[in-house]
């Protein structure tokens, strides 16, 4: 097999001419040249946003716990099942700004990326990088473990922008093991967040991401106020429809 450099190459096929209008190297087979076609990337898959090249954290592991209220307090990341000693890699190139013990997190590594983005990796068993080191996308930074406040081995993953934690599932579709289309085209987490917010409104007031239960509230009342089904509220918060709400309890509405 040989290769040829092309700029504009006309290829005669059984149905006419094929024209390649890009500089590239393509394989050439002497006996099958007239059937050779150059693979092109579809317009729909072209991505230029900051998140388009991010890697899926945790080796595409199974989600144990999502971002949102948990046991009466906020859980600011996504917990992904791992095996002890599994390699944790940086989802994007950046600089290690922390590699130490953190209350609750156990051993934690924080990587600072362009566009004021930071990613957190918690409950680690071993550090592979030190504070101040630069890392490339996909480079090993630690090993998975269960240090800190952890029930079983898993990776606690967070993503922040300008110091604010965002739901990692704004960027990642963990079920499909890919970056969400909305995130692939964008440069900012706050923009992606706005794109994926629900369209429901009540009295011209936008639906809040989290609602703090007040005296006299019920799932039915909250459902009517924000035009969200009781079933949806229950699924988002992992509760049953007959759950007794507590004053001050945070409920995730999207």
N, C-alpha and C positions, 0 to 999 in steps of 0.2 A: 504494500500500500504506500502511496506517495501523497504528499500534500501540496497544494498550490495556494499562493496568495492571490486574492481577487479583489478588484474594486468594482467592476461592472462585468459580470460574466453571464453570457447567454448560453443556455443549455437546451438542446433540441430533445424533445420528448415525443411520445406517441401522440400527444394532443397539441403540440405546438412548442413555443419557446418558454423557458423559465428564465427570469432575470433576477440576478442577485445584485442588490445595490448597497452593499456594505463591505468594508474592508475586513476580511476575516480569513481564517485558514480552514479549509474543508477537506475531508478525506476524499481521495480519488481512487476508484477501483477501475482498472483498465477495461474490464469486461462488463461493467455495470454502470458506467458513467452516465449514460442517457437516462437512468432511473434515479440518480442521486438528487436528493432535495435538501436544502439547507433549513435546519430547524430554526424557527424564529420564536421570540417571546411575545406572547399575547399582550395587548395593551392593558388588559385588566390586571395582569400580574406585575406590571412595572410599578416599583415602589421607590419613592425618594425620601420618605419621612425618616425622622430620627430613629424610630422604633422598628423599622422594617427589617433590620439585621439583628435584632436582639435574639438571643438564644432562649429556649424554654428552660427555666430553672429546674433543678432537681431530677435531671435525667428523665423528663416526661413522667414523673411519678404520679401516683394516685393522690388526689386531694383529700386530706383528713379534716381540715377545718378552713372555712373561708373568711375573708375580710368582713368585719361587721360586729355587732353586739354579740357577746358570748358570756354567759353566766353573769349578766348584769353589768358587764364592763366591755369596753371596746377592744376588739382584736384587730390590730392594724396591719396584718399581713395574711398570707396564705400558707397553711401548713401542708407540706408535701411529704408523703411517706418515703423513707429511704432505708437502706440497710446500713448498719454501723460500718464506718470505714469507706462508704461510697464517696467518690470524688465529687467535690463541689467546684464548679467553674464559674468564672465571671461571665455574666450574660452579655456584657459589652465591655469594650476597652475603657480603661480609666486608671485612677490612682487609689491605692489603699489609704483611707483616711482613719481607719480604726481596725485594730486586730488585737482584741483583748477580751477580758471578762466584762459582761454587762448584766446588771440585775434583771432577772427574769429570762434574759436571752441566753444566759450561759456564755460560752465562747462565741463571740460575734465578730464578723468581718463586715466592714462598710466600704463600698467602692464608690468613688465620686466619678461621674461621667460628664460629658459635655451637656450643655443646655440646662445646667443646674439640677441634674438628675442624680440621685443616689440610690443604690440598691443595698439591702441589708440581708445578711445570711446568718441565721442564729442556730443555737443548740449544737455547735460544732464539737467534734471530738479532738481535732488537731488543726493547728494553723499551718499553712504552707507558705504564707506570705506575711511580711511585716509592714507596719505603718510606713508610708512614704514610697513604697515600691509601686512601680507602674506595671499594669497587667494588660494583656491583650484579650480580646474576645475569645472565650473558650479555654483560657488558661486556668489551670488548677489553682485554687486559692485556699482550700481547706478540705477536711474530711468530715462526713456526716456523723452526728452523734445524738446524745440526749442530755447534754449539760444544761444547767439552769432549770427553769420551770417547764419541764417537758414530760409528757406521758408517752414513753416509747420513743424510738429513734425516728426523727423526721427533720426536715429542713423548714425553718420558719423564714419565709421570704417576704420582704417588703420593698416597695418602690416609692420614692419620695421626689417631690419637685419643689424647690425653694423652701425646704423644711417641712412640707406638708405631705402626710402619707395618703396615697391613693390606692384604691382597690387594684391589685395586680391583674385581676380579670378584665379591667378596662383595656389592657394591652394584650393579654394572653387568653386564647381559647384553649384551655387545658384539655378539654374533651377531644378536640380535633388536633391537638398538638401543633398549634400554629399561632401566628400573630393575627389579631383581629384586623379585618380590612380597614376599619375606621382608624386604627392606630398606625397602620402601615403608611398612610399618607401624611401624618401629622408630625409636628416637631415638639408639641407641648402636651403634657398630661392633662392640664386644665382644659385644653381645647377638646381632647378626646372625651373627657368627663362630660362636657356640655353636649357633645354629639350623642352620647349614649344615655343621657338623662331621659326620663319618661316624658311623654307629651301631655300627661294629664294635668289639669289645673282646677282649682276650686276657688271661686270668688276672686279670680284673676291673680291668685297667689300660687307661685310655683310649688310643686311637691317637694318637700325637704327630703334629703337623703336619709336622715334619721329623725325620728319623732320621739320626744320625751313624754311618756304617759302622764296624764294629769288626772286629778280627782274627777270621778264620774265618767271617765273614758271606758269604752268597750271596743272590741274589734269591729263590731257593727258600726259604731259611731265614727271611728277612724276611717273605716272603709268608705262610708258615705261622704265624709268630709273631703277626702282626697281622691275619690273615684277610683279606688283600687280594690280589687276583690279580696274578701277575707282569706280565700285560699292562697292568693299570692302573698299576702302578708305572712301567713303561717309558713309557707315554704321558705320565704326569705329569712325568717327568724327561727326556723326549726321548732315550731310550737304547734299545738293542736288548737282547733277552733274553740274548745271549751277552756282554754288556758285562762287562769285568773291573772289579770295584769296588775303590776305593782306601780305605784306612783313613782315617777322618775325612771322607770324602766325604758331603755332605749329600744325603739323598734325601727328596723331597717325597712324603708318603703320602696327602694329600688337598688 
